[in-house]
Amino acid sequence: MRNTTTTCRRTAGGLLPLAALLALLLGNEARAQVSGTIHTVDRKTVQGQIRWMSVAKKYVVLTVRPGGGQFELELQPSQVDRIVVPQPKELAPAVQAARAGNLAAAIPVLEKIVKDYAMLQWDEPAARALAEAQLANNNAAAAAKACEVVIAMKPEAAFMGDLATIYWQALLKANRSAKLNELLDEAIKKGGREASANALVMRGDLLMDKKLPRDALKDGYLRVVVLYKNVRAVQPEALYKAAKAFEALHQNPNAEKMRTLLRTQYPASEFAKKL
């Protein structure tokens, strides 16, 4: 904890507030303060204006003392269980604009949200939407870069969570197969069952991109269909893509089996609607 009373240092030209010195030295730390709540691992709750200090790699919360008066509390990421902040009002319209093809309007807004909400809950959804917009614009390199802004601060986002799958798609389309394979291995080993299932589907995509449908089935799609039946969120995509791989091998009866499973077990899924 530290009091917010301004500390000064003497310079040749007089007194310069410490805050001003830090702003000069650490210009990249200047980020928006966001009102929200931090829940700590020791089950405490801290409310106030939160900002992420990217160089120091810590959170600073401007909060209120029980007896009155404000002070700043510093928290390391290891002390934080979760952060809850209101969704930025600009996010939903920007996502809608991107999906409607209005990328010129959407991209600057999404980029600003990624910056202002760094490590504050909404940077990942904004980065994902930004990457999707760039992929829709056939700019895989920019899509990967959008994801990597978040991944630089949160490395595990590269192989687990909602951002990972769109990042993998960007890497695939940017022909960065070595990096993609590295992350898929990491997801399978460390990411939990859903991350592992998503990684196996992406491995199938990578092999299909290389015109290897048999390997795509063996090392990707069918592994998910058979071994990850309880990961229902990933099953529809695995079944749909397994059917496509069987078609590429001219094994139409097996393709139809996959489509039947998809229609009967996941009729409301986006992949069933593609049949």
C-alpha positions as a printed NumPy array, in Angstrom:
array([[  0.   ,   0.   ,   0.   ],
       [  1.133,   3.509,  -0.577],
       [ -0.377,   6.936,   0.12 ],
       [ -1.223,   9.073,  -2.899],
       [  0.407,  12.201,  -1.487],
       [  2.613,  13.549,  -4.291],
       [  6.33 ,  12.878,  -3.824],
       [  8.777,  15.342,  -5.406],
       [ 12.385,  15.205,  -6.518],
       [ 14.642,  18.222,  -6.982],
       [ 15.961,  18.88 , -10.491],
       [ 18.183,  21.596, -11.97 ],
       [ 15.097,  23.597, -12.834],
       [ 13.344,  23.148,  -9.512],
       [ 10.987,  20.535,  -8.137],
       [  9.486,  17.958, -10.472],
       [  6.763,  15.654,  -9.124],
       [  7.775,  12.003,  -9.036],
       [  4.66 ,  11.18 , -11.024],
       [  5.9  ,  13.415, -13.839],
       [  9.316,  11.751, -13.768],
       [  7.722,   8.347, -14.034],
       [  5.541,   9.515, -16.908],
       [  8.663,  10.645, -18.761],
       [ 10.624,   7.483, -18.032],
       [  7.793,   4.999, -18.46 ],
       [  5.613,   6.54 , -21.123],
       [  4.309,   3.148, -22.143],
       [  2.77 ,   2.751, -18.679],
       [  0.206,   5.487, -19.393],
       [ -3.048,   3.562, -19.597],
       [ -6.656,   4.284, -18.808],
       [ -7.866,   3.679, -15.28 ],
       [-10.891,   1.412, -15.255],
       [-13.449,   1.211, -12.484],
       [-13.866,  -2.341, -11.251],
       [-13.32 ,  -5.015,  -8.621],
       [-10.395,  -7.331,  -7.994],
       [-11.025, -10.606,  -6.168],
       [ -7.79 , -11.846,  -4.627],
       [ -6.63 , -15.427,  -4.118],
       [ -6.976, -14.972,  -0.341],
       [-10.666, -14.131,  -0.825],
       [-10.441, -10.394,  -0.346],
       [-12.206,  -7.845,  -2.53 ],
       [-10.706,  -4.558,  -3.682],
       [-12.841,  -1.972,  -5.481],
       [-11.649,   1.169,  -7.191],
       [ -9.902,   2.563, -10.242],
       [ -7.66 ,  -0.21 , -11.636],
       [ -4.765,   0.073, -14.034],
       [ -2.172,  -2.401, -15.251],
       [  1.492,  -1.35 , -15.128],
       [  3.052,  -3.217, -18.054],
       [  6.712,  -2.565, -17.217],
       [  6.377,  -3.313, -13.499],
       [  3.919,  -6.149, -14.266],
       [  1.53 ,  -5.323, -11.459],
       [ -1.918,  -3.876, -10.819],
       [ -2.422,  -0.554,  -9.065],
       [ -5.833,   0.15 ,  -7.55 ],
       [ -6.873,   3.612,  -6.381],
       [ -9.313,   2.769,  -3.615],
       [-10.885,   4.258,  -0.468],
       [ -9.839,   3.661,   3.129],
       [-12.588,   2.353,   5.452],
       [-12.21 ,   5.537,   7.544],
       [-12.104,   7.836,   4.523],
       [ -9.415,   9.082,   2.166],
       [ -7.898,   7.463,  -0.913],
       [ -4.797,   5.313,  -1.237],
       [ -3.144,   3.119,  -3.859],
       [ -2.857,  -0.622,  -3.444],
       [ -0.407,  -2.637,  -5.533],
       [ -1.156,  -6.264,  -6.44 ],
       [  0.957,  -8.819,  -8.26 ],
       [ -0.83 , -11.015, -10.839],
       [ -0.203, -14.036,  -8.592],
       [ -2.368, -12.364,  -5.92 ],
       [ -5.335, -11.903,  -8.276],
       [ -8.013, -14.559,  -8.662],
       [-10.258, -12.619, -11.051],
       [-11.093,  -9.098, -12.154],
       [-14.589,  -7.811, -12.823],
       [-15.001,  -4.573, -14.766],
       [-17.986,  -3.316, -16.788],
       [-17.905,  -4.114, -20.488],
       [-16.762,  -1.038, -22.438],
       [-19.797,   0.441, -24.152],
       [-17.896,   0.73 , -27.447],
       [-17.135,  -3.007, -27.677],
       [-20.472,  -4.425, -28.865],
       [-21.014,  -1.775, -31.6  ],
       [-17.426,  -2.273, -32.804],
       [-17.87 ,  -6.05 , -32.989],
       [-21.153,  -5.576, -34.842],
       [-19.504,  -3.145, -37.277],
       [-16.645,  -5.595, -37.906],
       [-19.04 ,  -8.466, -38.615],
       [-20.977,  -6.221, -40.98 ],
       [-17.771,  -5.533, -42.907],
       [-17.28 ,  -1.948, -41.698],
       [-13.657,  -2.559, -40.752],
       [-12.573,   1.075, -41.06 ],
       [-14.936,   1.977, -38.214],
       [-14.349,  -1.143, -36.113],
       [-10.577,  -1.628, -36.123],
       [ -9.475,   1.66 , -34.425],
       [-12.076,   1.196, -31.676],
       [-11.048,  -2.397, -31.004],
       [ -7.368,  -1.443, -30.954],
       [ -8.093,   1.252, -28.349],
       [-10.024,  -1.191, -26.149],
       [ -7.148,  -3.684, -26.288],
       [ -4.8  ,  -0.926, -25.103],
       [ -7.039,   0.694, -22.485],
       [ -8.193,  -2.607, -20.972],
       [ -4.794,  -4.336, -20.943],
       [ -4.995,  -7.229, -18.447],
       [ -8.441,  -5.945, -17.427],
       [-10.863,  -8.605, -18.717],
       [-11.954,  -7.028, -21.99 ],
       [ -8.635,  -6.924, -23.833],
       [ -8.955, -10.559, -24.928],
       [-12.507, -10.292, -26.365],
       [-11.518,  -7.089, -28.174],
       [ -8.32 ,  -8.683, -29.518],
       [-10.283, -11.704, -30.724],
       [-12.814,  -9.487, -32.513],
       [ -9.955,  -7.459, -33.991],
       [ -8.224, -10.629, -35.232],
       [-11.484, -11.879, -36.753],
       [-11.881,  -8.544, -38.537],
       [ -8.345,  -8.704, -39.909],
       [ -8.843, -12.302, -41.083],
       [-12.052, -11.223, -42.817],
       [ -9.913,  -8.556, -44.49 ],
       [ -7.472, -11.292, -45.647],
       [ -4.741,  -9.86 , -43.441],
       [ -3.503, -12.846, -41.428],
       [ -0.317, -11.072, -40.333],
       [ -2.315,  -8.227, -38.778],
       [ -4.677, -10.74 , -37.158],
       [ -1.745, -12.55 , -35.537],
       [ -0.26 ,  -9.238, -34.401],
       [ -3.559,  -8.243, -32.767],
       [ -3.49 , -11.431, -30.695],
       [  0.185, -11.051, -29.845],
       [ -0.428,  -7.71 , -28.119],
       [ -2.36 ,  -9.609, -25.442],
       [ -0.125, -12.686, -25.55 ],
       [  2.941, -10.546, -24.778],
       [  1.364,  -9.772, -21.379],
       [ -0.395, -13.112, -20.896],
       [  1.597, -15.911, -22.616],
       [ -0.904, -18.657, -21.766],
       [ -3.486, -16.932, -23.985],
       [ -1.533, -18.33 , -26.943],
       [ -2.517, -21.904, -26.162],
       [ -5.641, -21.811, -23.994],
       [ -8.82 , -19.737, -23.831],
       [-10.951, -18.007, -26.445],
       [ -8.115, -15.995, -27.973],
       [ -5.987, -19.061, -28.725],
       [ -8.196, -20.572, -31.422],
       [ -8.379, -17.386, -33.505],
       [ -4.619, -16.9  , -33.045],
       [ -4.036, -20.411, -34.393],
       [ -6.195, -19.637, -37.421],
       [ -4.147, -16.504, -38.062],
       [ -0.885, -18.456, -37.788],
       [ -2.198, -21.103, -40.186],
       [ -3.194, -18.512, -42.78 ],
       [  0.068, -16.61 , -42.283],
       [  2.024, -19.83 , -43.03 ],
       [  3.637, -19.851, -39.59 ],
       [  3.268, -23.61 , -39.179],
       [  6.317, -24.088, -36.932],
       [  4.951, -21.635, -34.355],
       [  1.481, -23.153, -34.694],
       [  2.744, -26.688, -34.078],
       [  4.64 , -25.515, -31.009],
       [  1.494, -23.978, -29.527],
       [ -0.671, -26.987, -30.362],
       [  1.766, -29.244, -28.511],
       [  1.634, -26.889, -25.536],
       [ -2.172, -26.796, -25.561],
       [ -2.408, -30.592, -25.643],
       [  0.049, -30.944, -22.751],
       [ -0.977, -28.036, -20.512],
       [ -4.288, -26.584, -21.568],
       [ -6.932, -28.929, -20.182],
       [ -9.386, -31.059, -22.14 ],
       [-11.17 , -28.31 , -24.069],
       [ -7.908, -26.63 , -25.079],
       [ -6.511, -30.038, -26.042],
       [ -9.585, -30.852, -28.153],
       [ -9.392, -27.473, -29.912],
       [ -5.691, -28.052, -30.576],
       [ -6.372, -31.446, -32.141],
       [ -9.013, -29.933, -34.427],
       [ -6.527, -27.257, -35.472],
       [ -3.895, -29.954, -36.068],
       [ -6.405, -31.565, -38.408],
       [ -6.822, -28.207, -40.184],
       [ -3.05 , -27.914, -40.547],
       [ -2.821, -31.381, -42.087],
       [ -5.779, -30.72 , -44.39 ],
       [ -4.001, -27.552, -45.521],
       [ -1.11 , -29.833, -46.508],
       [ -3.517, -32.11 , -48.46 ],
       [ -3.17 , -34.939, -45.924],
       [ -6.789, -35.876, -45.074],
       [ -5.932, -39.328, -43.728],
       [ -3.466, -37.831, -41.248],
       [ -5.961, -35.07 , -40.435],
       [ -8.442, -37.745, -39.364],
       [ -5.939, -39.923, -37.51 ],
       [ -4.053, -37.165, -35.675],
       [ -6.836, -34.612, -35.404],
       [-10.562, -34.854, -36.011],
       [-11.242, -38.514, -35.154],
       [ -9.226, -38.26 , -31.951],
       [-11.642, -35.564, -30.805],
       [-14.745, -37.459, -31.975],
       [-13.704, -40.641, -30.149],
       [-11.637, -39.482, -27.154],
       [-13.256, -36.136, -26.295],
       [-16.969, -36.954, -26.439],
       [-17.555, -35.09 , -23.171],
       [-16.126, -31.865, -24.641],
       [-19.387, -30.999, -26.324],
       [-18.333, -27.481, -27.32 ],
       [-15.762, -28.911, -29.754],
       [-17.603, -32.006, -31.028],
       [-19.684, -30.283, -33.76 ],
       [-16.617, -28.792, -35.452],
       [-14.707, -32.084, -35.208],
       [-17.618, -34.047, -36.74 ],
       [-18.111, -31.535, -39.548],
       [-14.437, -31.498, -40.458],
       [-14.112, -35.268, -40.144],
       [-16.907, -35.579, -42.726],
       [-15.   , -33.245, -45.054],
       [-11.802, -35.276, -44.615],
       [-13.635, -38.542, -45.365],
       [-15.084, -36.918, -48.485],
       [-11.557, -35.983, -49.594],
       [-10.671, -39.679, -49.271],
       [-13.833, -40.65 , -51.231],
       [-15.114, -42.542, -48.174],
       [-18.666, -41.272, -48.489],
       [-20.316, -43.794, -46.099],
       [-17.978, -42.683, -43.291],
       [-18.578, -39.05 , -44.178],
       [-22.322, -39.634, -43.907],
       [-21.856, -41.249, -40.468],
       [-20.156, -38.079, -39.249],
       [-22.904, -35.889, -40.709],
       [-25.611, -38.055, -39.109],
       [-23.972, -37.762, -35.69 ],
       [-23.731, -33.996, -36.165],
       [-27.394, -33.643, -37.233],
       [-28.798, -35.834, -34.459],
       [-26.588, -34.884, -31.518],
       [-25.899, -31.195, -32.241],
       [-28.798, -29.999, -34.412],
       [-28.63 , -26.388, -33.192],
       [-24.883, -25.971, -33.758],
       [-23.492, -23.647, -36.423],
       [-21.786, -26.634, -38.06 ],
       [-25.037, -28.611, -38.361],
       [-26.533, -25.589, -40.131],
       [-23.723, -25.752, -42.713],
       [-24.744, -29.231, -43.89 ]])
